[in-house]
Amino acid sequence: MTDEEFRALVLEAFKLQPTGDYHYPFAPNQLRHLVARAVEAEREAILAVIEAYKVPVGNSAAGEMACEWTMDALRDLRDAIRARGSNGTAA
């Protein structure tokens, strides 16, 4: 996440109406919103790296098998990360 993207998230959190009588710097609901959005953005960045990864393949059947096993492991990892995000466990 770039500084500019983070700044936009902070400004978005400040736009939420604070709950309770909080004035400095964030109310609890604003802070939760900020953290959840930041974690979501980082999760998506990690998933993009996993999905774009090119596993090197050798010129042999063993190399192709190793590539397929690695891709299967990366898909499992990607699915586990997605599942954590969809369950609401942001961190």
N, C-alpha and C positions, 0 to 999 in steps of 0.2 A: 504494500500500500504506500503510495507516495504521500509526501507531506500535504500536498494539495487535497488529495482524497480524504486524508484524516481531518484536515481543517473543515472540509464540507460535512463530515460526520459530526464533528463537534458543533458546528452551527445548526445542524439539523436537530441535535439533542437539545440545544438551547431554545429552540422554537416550541418544544413541548411545554405545556402548562405544568409547572411544578406541583407536586402533591405536598400537602402540609405547608408548614411555614419555613421553608428552606430558601436561603438567599445566596449561599456561597458554596462552592462555585456551581455545583449541580445538586438538584434534589435527587433522592434515591431513584425515582422513576426515570429521570433524565440520564443518570449514570448507567442504569441497566440497559436503557435503549442504546446508548453509545457503545457499551461493551458488546452487546449482542450484534449490532451492525458491524463492528470492527472484526469480530470473530467470524461472522458470516463472510465478509469480504476476503479474509485470509484463507478461510476454508475453500472458497471458490478458486483462489489463486493456486492453492496446493493441488486441488483436483485438476486444474488446467495443466499443471506441470506433469502430473501422473498420466493424464490422458494423452499428452503430446510426446511422452518419452518413447524414443526409438531404441528398441533392444537390438544390440548388434547380433548378427547371425553369422556363424562361420560357414565354411563350404563343406559341411558334413552333416550327416543325419543327427549326430550328437549335438551339434551346434543348433540345429533347428529345434530339437527337443528341448534344449536348455532355454532357447528363446521362448518357446511356447509355455514352459513352466514359469518363466519370469513374467510373461504377460498375464498368465492366470493369477499369479501372486499379486501383481499390480492391480488387476481388476478387483480381486478380493479386498485389497487395501482401499481402493477407491470406494467400493460399496460400503465398507465399514465406516469410512469417514462420512459418507452421505447419510448413512443410517443414524450416526450420532447427531448430525445436524437436524434431521427430520424428527428426532425424538425430543428436541428441545434442550438437549444437553449441550450448551454452547461452549463450554470449556472443559 
